[in-house]
């Protein structure tokens, strides 16, 4: 899941345990420190569970970010 944080946006892993839902921040997607608006970070997200890789392509920046899963 991608969600807004206090300093931009991040990728989160959401898990359900019994009747509780927990979120853990995996990667911060901020490119410019101090830019708290989510609009510049709009983009496309893809996930490959078998290879434990993620990719995020920013729409307004010419950046593609490749990331490994964290356990």
C-alpha positions in Angstrom: 0.0 0.0 0.0 1.1 3.5 -0.7 0.2 6.1 1.9 0.8 9.7 3.0 3.1 10.4 5.8 4.1 13.6 7.6 6.9 14.3 5.1 5.5 13.0 1.8 4.5 9.4 0.9 5.8 5.9 1.6 5.2 2.3 0.8 3.7 0.3 3.6 3.1 -3.4 4.3 -0.3 -4.0 5.9 -0.8 -7.2 7.9 -3.8 -8.6 9.7 -3.4 -10.5 13.0 -6.6 -11.7 14.5 -8.7 -8.6 14.8 -5.8 -6.1 14.5 -4.4 -4.4 11.4 -0.8 -3.3 11.4 1.1 -1.1 9.0 4.9 -1.0 8.6 6.7 1.5 6.5 9.0 -0.3 4.0 10.3 2.6 1.8 10.0 6.3 1.8 9.3 7.7 -1.7 10.3 11.3 -1.1 12.7 12.8 -3.6 12.9 16.3 -2.2 13.1 16.8 1.6 10.4 19.1 3.1 7.9 18.7 0.2 4.9 17.4 2.1 2.3 17.5 -0.8 1.5 14.1 -2.3 0.8 15.5 -5.8 4.4 15.4 -7.1 4.7 11.8 -6.0 1.7 10.5 -8.1 2.9 7.5 -10.1 2.6 3.8 -10.8 3.6 1.0 -8.5 4.3 -2.6 -9.3 5.3 -5.6 -7.2 6.9 -9.0 -7.9 6.4 -11.2 -4.9 8.4 -14.1 -6.3 11.6 -12.0 -6.7 10.8 -9.8 -3.7 11.1 -6.6 -5.8 9.1 -3.4 -6.1 9.2 -0.6 -8.6 7.7 2.9 -8.5 7.6 5.2 -11.5 6.9 8.9 -10.8 4.6 10.6 -13.2 5.9 14.2 -12.8 9.6 13.3 -12.4 11.7 11.3 -14.8 12.5 8.8 -12.1 12.0 5.0 -11.7 12.8 3.6 -8.3 13.6 -0.1 -7.8 13.4 -1.5 -4.3 13.9 -4.8 -2.5 11.4 -6.2 0.1 12.4 -5.9 3.7 11.4 -8.8 6.0 
